[in-house]
Amino acid sequence: MKYISTRGQAPALNFEDVLLAGLASDGGLYVPECLPRFTPEQIAGWAGLSYAELAKRIITPFVADSIPADELGRIIDDTYAVFSHNAVAPLTQIDSNEWVMELFHGPTLAFKDFALQLLGRLLDYTLEKRNERAVIVGATSGDTGSAAIEGCKRCDNVDIFIMHPLNRVSEVQRKQMTTILGDNIHNLAVEGNFDDCQAMVKESFADQSFLEGKARLVAVNSINWARIMAQVVYYFAAGIALGAPHRSVAFSVPTGNFGDIFAGYIARNMGLPISQLVVATNSNDILHRFISENHYDKSGLEHTLSPSMDIMVSSNFERLLFDLYGRNGAAIAELMDNFNRSGQLTIDEHRWSFARELFDSARVDDEETCETIKQVFAESEYLLDPHTAIGVRAARQCRRDASVPMVTLATAHPVKFPEPVVKAGLEAPELPFHLRDLFDREERMTVMKRDIKELHALIRSKSRAL
Ligand SMILES: *Cc1c(COP(=O)(O)O)cnc(C)c1O
């Protein structure tokens, strides 16, 4: 399979090179040149498969010319064996014809494990084969950092440097990163905010001379196509469990960078009968404003009780725009140029209407988030994390057809975000068994200034590849 850039000017790449690339050289994002499409008979034949077996069926066409089937099978088996629930992504019913899919049974208790556990293994396999080394430099305001560290901790060929803003991530989130000890793991606490960390990642990608050509710089945020690919699987798992291909299914997705919900859009284009996708945002509602009014306009960042969705722009949105513009890379380059200059974007009415056939959206603020946690607990004694609560509320607001099963993706375990749970008047949940001693574990991190020279000197002195 070939992958092409959303801006039309970068060379087409195969899976291996896309896995190891960040942004395309023209500033765009890579997407498959054409998607595999499964027939209703094929999908019907997958009923009853384990999660890992289903993942093999769905992921194979994306990687087939880069990774032999037996190696891929082993990698996928290893990946989903680390999840603590045998079903990997169990469905729980919370109302009539309404479900949540629990995506928080991975090592860091958030859905990012689904993609990053796989990504780490795919990277290590590919680097080993090519006899190359990689350095990951990432910035996190919470969930991505720990999931990336957990995903890469056993990678012989990867050194990982994750920056977080000093004293600005929650205690659980920090401990989940800094207590994973290993020669290749480096937590950097930056005296600054998340944007400072992010800016240093961007600068590092723009000028990689500090690596002296001895290692590649790899991106682990959701611009990496492999992450989207891994997330397509659970949409199929939920759909098939609830009657696809014979019945349609709808999803509501707590959304930040538009990665997770974009995977749902891809699942639909691969043949899963999805009749509706609900974009659920917190007060950082740029995507809600696009879906409801065709205004994708940048505004200031708000800190909310659902911090993993606190964004100003959504990096994967460009992938949807590419399709809405008939995959015209030149048009997207122009659109994004304008957006970067003006901070505003409105698309042709007929293209926007096309998006509206599938997507609905809702914005849920902090007060409504707490209200929903309280309400759902009163109804069914089921405790939602704040991100998932936003999804459930949006699902209920936007639902088009009560006879179609509605699935909200539960993106995090409530224990990661106790504050809104307590605000809702409920007892904070206990850490799951494998994390009970989290607060007693040894922590390791380096405090540093917001200084690119200091960062690169640190990487040079600590990376095993340099
Ligand atoms: C990352 C994250 C999200 C947002 O996912 P996107 O792919 O960025 O839209 C939602 N909830 C939780 C708990 C997350 O960690």
The ligand as an ORCA input file, in Angstrom:
! r2SCAN-3c Opt
* xyz 0 1
  C      -6.120     11.873     23.792
  C      -7.418     11.778     24.483
  C      -8.626     12.201     23.891
  C      -8.668     12.896     22.537
  O      -8.368     12.035     21.475
  P      -8.043     12.639     20.023
  O      -7.599     11.477     19.208
  O      -6.942     13.645     20.229
  O      -9.289     13.271     19.495
  C      -9.803     11.997     24.588
  N      -9.816     11.432     25.815
  C      -8.676     11.008     26.418
  C      -8.769     10.412     27.776
  C      -7.438     11.157     25.786
  O      -6.319     10.740     26.396
*
